[in-house]
Amino acid sequence: MVKLLSSGALLASLCRAAAAANSPCLVTTVSKQQSCPALLVVRMVHSKCRGETYKYGKDEVARLPVPEESVPWSVEWPDYAPQDFTAPFVQGKEWADPELGDNFAPQWNTLDNSINRASHEGPYQVEGGKPLNIRGRTGLAGRGVLGKWGPNHAADPIVTRWQREEDGQVVSDPETGKQVLEFVAIQRKDTGAWAIPGGMVDPGEKVSVTVKREFMEEALDSTGAAKENVENLTAMVDKFFEGGEEVYRGYVDDPRNTDNSWMETVAFNFHDPSGQEVGQLPLQAGDDAGAIQWMPLNKEVILYASHKDFVEKVVEKLEAHW
């Protein structure tokens, strides 16, 4: 059995290694995130939510620029006053939290009724009644386009197979000699970026259920054109998804993140060595996807948010070309 580490656990491990090497490093706690050589590894995945603007649909709002050294909440910044923004279409939706106040006081860092408000990376700070992004400042307060205050949990199914020639032979890269892996990718309608066909975990829903539901909705259009064949699709997906392996659990470097709301996910790999099982799946883009394809993987691939990091973990696990 492979032991998996969240990025938070990985950071702690790297910090211990830095200490053993006599490198300056201070232990990360709930209230303080001090400078550490290993922290640079983690900070690399907290950049896409610190751009100049926060885009939603055809509109955008300005983010306050946050220098790399000022990202941690432990770094004092008395004049830090980012714009507070929650998209109008979020407010009042049944899938979204209401505004924080006397009539709405969530239980942070734990299961709040059926909503999981705990982070995969450990306890996060709460200041002024609002949760603080577990990775640090983003230059924008509020929820943006996200529904939940604090962590917004998702699940991502990475469905893979070996790329093959017309005669069935597995394709190998001429330079590395390694076999080429490809995965089911969808093109997001909101940004046009290619991505893993994942989605949000519903309240009270198990992640194992979410990955199957989202794959069916996004990659098989089970709620649209293929809804009349949903029973057969469900049986096929249930069988194939029995053998999944978790490859990541933690924070997502997502452009939708804010100081008070952020994305986290659990990513699973479902690999079909022969290509026979996934070859039977009738891929068809769902309502939220503009297109769908089997995308060959290499280091030049451009994907949404942290999705490139997730598929690279699968490439490493399967010792494929990158």
Secondary structure, DSSP 8 states (H G I E B T S, - for coil): ------HHHHHHHHHHHHHHTT-------SS-----TTHHHHHTTS-TTSSSEEEETTEEEE-----GGG-STTS--TT---EEEE-TTTTT-TTS---SBTTB---TTSEETTEE---TT----EETTEE--TT---SEEEEET-SSSEEEEEEEEEEEEE-B-TTS-B-B-TTT--B-EEEEEEEETTT--EE-S-EE--TT--HHHHHHHHHHHHHS-TTTTTGGGHHHHHHHHHHHGGG-EEEEEEE---TT--SSEEEEEEEEEEEESSSHHHHTS-----TTEEEEEEEE--TT---STTHHHHHHHHHHHHT---
